[in-house]
Amino acid sequence: MKRRKFIQAGSMMSLPFFVGGTPFTAMGKNKLFDLIGDDNDKILVLVQLQGGNDGLSTIIPIDQYDNLQSVRSNVIVPENSLLKISDTNGFHPAMQGMLDMWESAKLGIVQGVAYPNQNRSHFRSTDIWNTASEPDEFLTTGWMGRYFDLNHSSYPDGFPNDDCPDPFALTIGTLVSETCQGMQSNFSLAFTNIFDPGTVNIGEVDSAPNNCYGRELTYVREIARQTNEYSEVVKNRAEQGNNLSTKYPEGNLLAEKLKSVARLISGGMQTKIYVVQIGGFDLHSNQVVAENTTQGSQADNLQELSDAICAFQDDCIKLGIDQRVMGMTYSEFGRRIKSNLSNGTDHGTAAPLFVFGSCVNPQIIGDNPEIDPQVDIAEGVPMQYDFRSVYATMLMDWFKISEEDVRSILFKDFQHLPLIEGCASVSTTDLDEAKGFNLKVYPNPFGTYFNLSFKSSGEHLRVSLFNAMGAELKVVSNQHFSSGEHSFNIPTHDLVGGVYFVRVSGRESQKTVRVVKAD
C-alpha cells in the first residue's frame, strides 16, 4: 500500500485525538461484530519486531556454525554460549525465557519465512506483511481487516451495544494496526494505558449543516462518541482483570504491553486480535559489543522479547486462559548472511518466525539455511515458507475459517502448516515424511543448465528459481504431479554467474536448495 493511498482512504484511517496530552487513536467509519458471540472464543496476539530481525543471531544453525563464523565473525556469538534446543540449533544466550518455553512445549518455530520477490524497504515490506499483498500489488486493506469484513463490513455503525460491547481488535500503543484495516474502517483501537484510556471532549453538540463540512463534522462526533464508550469498556475490563505471573521484568516495555493484554483477557474482554510492537531491530551497526558479541543491541532486543513472551505465557497459564490464546511474531524481513564492517547486518530476506501458546505444535518447521563461506555480499537467507501460509493456517486451524474464505482473504496457493497441536488442530502433516521431496540438483555448480529431480506423493507443486535477493526469476512448473519421480532439465543461458535457490512447494511441505552458476 502506498503511504499516500493509505492516508487518503477516507474513513479507513483512524483519527488521532489527544487526551490528557497523550495521543489516542480512534476507529474510522463502518460496523462491528457479532463474532464475539460465536462459539469460537480464540484470541491471537501479534508481536511485531520492527526493523527487520536478524534470524541468524536469533536461532543459530549449529550445523553451519563454522561457515557462519567465516562470513560474520564480527557479530556471531561464541558457540559455547548458545542455548541449545537441538543438535543443530541454538538460541542466542539472551533468550533464556524462550528456552524455558521451548523445553515446556509452549513454543514453535518456522524457519525461513518471507515472501517471493523480497522488497528490502522497511515501509513497503511492512505494508506487504500487514496487507498480505503480492510485492507488486498495493492493497488498502489488512489481512485481519478482510477477515473481519467477511461478516461485518458495515462496522462500526451502532456499536458498541449491549450484545457486542467490546472492540474487535486492540493495539497496545499509540497507532492502530494496519493488519486490521477493513474496506471501510479500521477494526482496531489503540490504547497506551488501559486503566486510564482517556475520553474525548465533544463539547456542545449543535446541529450540523447540510453540506460537506456538516457530514465530516457528524462523522468526527460519531467517532468521538464511540471512542468514549470503548474507553469506558476497556477501563472496566482492566479493573475486572488480573495478573498472576511474577515473571514480568521491570523496565521491559514489551512485557508491560503483554501484561495489559493478559489483564484485559482475564477481565472478560472478548476482543479477538491484540497487536503489540517492539522496535530497535534495524541494526546496521553496533548489533554487538566488539569486545563481547554476546552483548549489544541485538542481545538487549532478544532478551526483552524473550522475557516478555515467557512472562505472558506464564500469566496466561496461571489465569486459566492459555488454551484460548495463541501468539505469533513477525518482522518485515531478515538480515543478510554476511555481516558488514560496522558490527551490524543489512537488510536481507527471510527469518524465523515464532508461534507460542499452550496449543502450539512445539517443533521446528523447515531446515537450517545453508551457509557458504563464499557467500555473496547481498545474499539473504532464502525463503522456505511464504508468510501468508502462516496466516492461512492460523485462520483455518485457530479461528476455524473455511478454506474458501481463507483463499478470498489471502491468496490461492498457500500451504497448510502444522502450527497448532493441543487444542483441536486439524493439521496432521508428518513433516519428516514430507520433508524435502528427495530434491536433487545436479550438476552444482552448473553451467548452461542443471537437472532437477524430486519425488511427488501425487499433489499440486510449484517449482521456482530465485536469485540471492529473493526474487522469483522463473516458475519452472506449477501443476499437479502424479505420484513418483519427476525430473526437469533447466536451461540457464540467461543467468549470470552467482547464487540461486530452487524451491519446490506443495500443499503442506516445501524444500529449498542453494545452487551456484559458475562464472
N, C-alpha and C positions, 0 to 999 in steps of 0.2 A: 504494500500500500504506500503510495506517495504521501509524504508528510502533509503537503497542502491538501490533497484529496481527503485525508483523514480528518483534518481540521474543518474542511468545508462540508462535511457530510451532514450539515444542518443539525437536526435534533439528535444525530447519532453521537455527538460528543457531549460529555457532561460539563456542566458549568461550575467553575471554581468559586466557592463562597469563602469568605474569611470570617471565622467565628472566633472571637477572643484572640485575634492575631494569628490564628492557625488556619492554613488553607484546608477547606473541607470540600470534597468533590461530590456533587450530586448527580443523579441519573438524568439522562435525556428522556425524550418523549416516547411512550409506547405502552405495553400492558404486561402484568406479571403472571403468576403461575398458580395452577392447582397441582403442580408437580410435587410440592412438599406434602400433599395429602396422599400421594401414591404409596404403594406398598414398598417401593424401593426407598430405603432411608439412608443409602450410602452417600458418603462425603469424599470429595477429592481435594487434597491440598497441593497446590502447585508452588514449588520453590524455585524461583528464577535466579540463576547465577549470572549476574550482569557483568559483561566484559569479555566473555569467552574463556571458559575454564581450560587449563592445561591438563588434559586427561592423563598424559604420560607422567605427570608428577602426582596424580591423584591415585590411580591404580597402576602400579609399576609392573610391567611384564618381566618377571624374574628370569624367564627362559630367554629373554632378549637383552638381559642386563649388560653383557659385555659390549654388544654393538651399540646399545643406548649410551653407554659410558663414552664411547668414541665420538658420538655426534652431539652430545650435550654435557660434556664433562664439567662445565662451569655451573650447571644448575641441578644436576642429578644428586639425589640424596644417597648416602652410603648404603650398600646392600645390607650390611649387618644392622642397620637401623630400621629397616622396613618391618611393618606389621604383617606377617604372612597370613594370607587367607587360603592359600593352596600352594602346591609345589611350584606353580608357575606364576603366581600373582601375589603382590603385597600392597597394602595401603601405605600412604605417606605416614610417617611416625606421629604426625599431629592428629591422626584420625582414630584415636582410641575409642571414642564414643561409637563410631560406626563399626569398629571391630567388635565391640560388645554386641551390637545389634546383629552383625553377621553371625556371630557364634550362638546367638539365641534365635536364629532363623527368622529375623524380622527385616531382612534386607535382601533385595535382589539387584543385579547389575546387568545392564545391557551394553555390550561393547560396540564401539564404532557407530554411534548414532549421528546422523546428519541428513542431508537431502542431496539429490543429484544437482550438478551444476552449482556448486557452492559459491555464494556471494560473500566475500570476506569483509563487507561493510557492516559495522555494528547495527546501524539503524535498519538497513534493508534486511539483514539476516534475522534480526529480532522480529521484524514485521512478518517474515516468512514463517517463523516458528509460531507466532501468535495467530496468524490467519490460516495457516496450513495451506498456503498457496504454492503454485509452481514458481520457480525462480523468475520466470518471465511473465508472471501473472500478478496483477495488482488488485487485491480484494479489499472491500470496505467492511468486511465482517470478520470476526474472530471465530475460531473453530468451536469454542463453547457457546458463543453467541448464536451460531447456526443451530447448535443442539437445542438451545432454549427456544429458538424461533420455530422449531418444528410444531410446537403446540401452543406457543404463547406469543405470537407475532405482533399482537396489539398492545403489549406491555408498555408503559405502566399505568394506563388509564384505569381508575377505580381501585388502585392499590396504594397502600396496604388496606386490607379489610379483615373482618372477623375470621373468615376462613383461611386466609393467607396473610398473616401479619408480618412474616419475616422476609428479608431481602433474599433474592435469588443467589447472589454471589457477593462476596466481600473481599476487598483488598485491605490488608493492614498496612497502611501507608497513606501517602498524600494524593495519589492519582489512581483512577480506576484502571483496570487491566484491559488491554485491547483484546485479550483472548475472549472476553465476554461481550464484545461488540456485536449487536444484532443488526438486522436490516434497518430498523428504525430507532433503536435505542441501545445504550449500553446497559446490560443486565446487572452490573455490579455497582456497589457503593464503596467509598474509601473512607476509612477512619484511622486516625493516628492514636486516639485514646478512647477505648471502648467504655470507660467509666465516665468520661466527660466528652461525648461526641459533639456537643455544642448544638445550637439552634441558629436559624437564620431569622433575622428581624425583618418581617414582612412589612410592618408599618400599617398605616391606614390603607384600606382597600377601596379605592374609588372605582367607578365604572370605567372599563377600558374602552377607548374609542374604537369605532368600527373601521379600522384601517390596518395597514401592515404593522405599524407601531403597536396598535392595540392587541393584535394577535400575538406579537412577540412578548408584550407585557403580560398577557394572560398566561403564556407558556412559562415564563420565569416565575410568576406567582405560584403556578401549579407545582413546579419543581421545588420551590422553597417549601410549600406545604408538605409535600411528600418527604423532603429532606428532614423536616422537623419530626414527622411521625416516625420515620425509620430510626432517627436518632434516639427517640424515646424507647423504641423496641430494643435496640442494641444495648442501651444503658440498662434496661430491665433484665435482659438476658445475662449481661455481665454480672449484675448484682446477685442473680439467682445461681450463677455458676460457681465453680470452684477449681482450684489447682491442688493436686496432692503430691506431685513429684518434688523431691528435694534436689534434683539434679540440675535445675536451671542455673547456669552460671551467672554471676554478677557481671554487668558490663557487656553482655552479649546481646547485641541489638536484634539479631535474628531469633534468638531464644525468647526475647520479650514478645516478639510478634507471634511466634508459635504458642507461647503461653496464653496470649489473648485468644487465639483460635481455640485451644483446648477448653478454656473457660467458657467461651460462648457456646460451644457444642454441649458441654456439661450442663449449661444453663437452659438447655432446651431449644437453642437456635436450630431451625430446620433448613438453614442455608446449605446449598449443595456444593458450592465451589468457594474455596478460600485461596487467595493469592498472596504470597509474601516474596520479598526480594532481598538479596544480599549482593552488594556491589564489590568492586575492587579487583576483579579478575583479569583486567586488561593490563597484564604485566609485561610490557616491552622491556622494562628494566627493573633491577632490584627485586626480582622474583625471589631471590635467595640472598642471604648474607654470605659474602665471598669467603669468609673465614669458617663458616659453618652452614652448609647448604640445607641442613635440617631446619634452619630458622629463616625468617624473612616474611615478606608479604603473603606469599602463597601459603606458607605454613600457618600464618595467622588466619587467613581466609578459611582454610580447610578445618582448622580447629573450631572456628566459630560455627561453621556449617555442621560439622560432625557432632559437637557437643549439643547444639540446639536441637537437631533432629533426634538424637538419643534421649534428651530430656523430654521432648514432646511425646515420643513413643512411650516412654515410661509413664508419663502423665495419663495418656490415653488408656493404658492398661489399668492403672490404679483407679481411674474414673469409670471403668467399665464400658468405655465407648470404642475400644480398639478394633472391634470387628466391624465397625461401621466406617472406619476412617482409613483411607489409603493416601499415601503421599508420593510425589514424583518430582525430581529435579529436572531442570533443563537450562541450557545455555546456548547462546546464538551460534557458536562454533567452538571447535577445539583450537589448539595451537599447533604450530609447525613442529616437525620432529626434531629438526636441528635448532639448537639454541642460537641466540645472537651474541654479540660481543659485549652487551650491556647487562649480562647476567639475567637475561629475560628471554621470552619467546614471542614470536609474532603470530599474526592471525593465521589459522590453519583450517582444517576441515572437520573431521569427526572427533567425538569424545565419548566417554562412557556416561551413561545416564543411570541414576539410582531410582529404585522403586522401594518404598518402605511401608511397613504395616504388619499387623498380625496375620493378614490374609495373603501375604506376598509369597510367591514361589521363590524360596531362598537359594538361588543359583546364579551362576554367571552365564548369560546367554551371549554366544558369539566367541570369537577367537581373539587371542592376543595379536596385535598388529605385528607384521614382520618388519624388523628394523635392519636396514642395510647400512653398513659403515660408510658407504659411498653415497649416502642419501643426498638428493638434490636439495638445494637451499630453500626452495619453495614448497617442498613436499609436505603435505599434511597426512595425518592418519586417515586411511581410506574409509569410506562409508561401508558399513556392513548392513545396517538396518536404517530404513527411512523412518524419520521421527513420526511420520503420520501413521506408521504401523503400530507404534506405541500408543498413540492417541486412539486409534481404531480399537485396539484390544481393550483399553480402559472403558471406552463407550460400550462395547459389547459385553465384556465379562463383569464389569463393575456396575455400570448403570443399566445393563440389560437392554440396550438399544438394539433393534433389529439390524441385521447385516445390510438390508436395503437402505435403511435410514442412515447408517454409518457411511455407506458409499455416497449418499447425497450430501453428507456433511463434509467428507474428506475427498477421496479420490478413488478410482476404480480398483487399482491393483495393490491394495495393502496386504501385508502379511499378518496372520493371527499368531501372536506370540504367547508363550506360556508364562505370563507375568503373575497370575493370581492362582493360589492353590487352596488355601484352607477354608475359604468361605464360598463354597458352591461355584467354583470356577468351572467353565465349560471347556477350557483348553486342556488337551491331553497329549500334546505333542511330546514324543520322546526325542529330545534334541540329539542325543548321541547316535540314535539310529538314523536321523535325517541329516545329520551334520556332514557337510562337505560335498555331497553328491559324488564322492570319489573323483573330484575335479582334478584334471591333469592338463598342464600346458607345456608344449614342447615344440621346438627347442626353446630354451630360455637361459640366456639371452637369445633373441631371434633376430632375423634379418628382414627379408622381404615378405615373410609370412610366419604364422605359427599355427600349430594344431591344437585344438581344444577338444577334450573328451570328458564326458560326465555320465553318470547313471541317473535315470529318472525312475520314480516309482509309479509314473503314469499321472502327470499333472501339467498344469499350465506353468511354463517357466519363461522368465525374461533373461536373456543373455546379453550383457552390455560390456563395453570397453570404456574405461575412464582414464583421464590423464592425472598427473600428480597434483593438480589444483582441485580435483574433484568434479571436473566437467565430464558429462556423459558424451563421448565422442561418437560412438556407434552403438546402435541396437542390432546386435548380430542376429537375434531371433526373439520373437515374442509370440509364443504359440503353445498349444497343447502337445506334449511329448508322450508317446506311448511308453510303457514300462520297458526298461532295458537300457543298453548302452547307446550313446549318441556321440557323434563327432563332427567337427567342422574344420575346414581349412580356411584360415582368415588371412587374406592378403593385407599387407601393411606398407605398401609402396608410398602411401600418402603420409605416413607418420615419420616425424623426425626422431632422431636418437634420444632416448631418455626413458623415464619410468612411466609405466601404465599399470592399470588394475583391471583384471577380468572379474566380473561379478555375475553369478548365476543365482537367481532368487525365485522361490516358489511361494506357495500359499502360507507355509509355516516355517520355512527354513531358507538359508542363503549360504553362500560361500564366496569369499573374495580372495583372489590370488594376485600377488605382485609379479609383474613381468617387466622385462627390460629390452628395449630395442638397441642393438649395438650401433654405434656411430658409423 
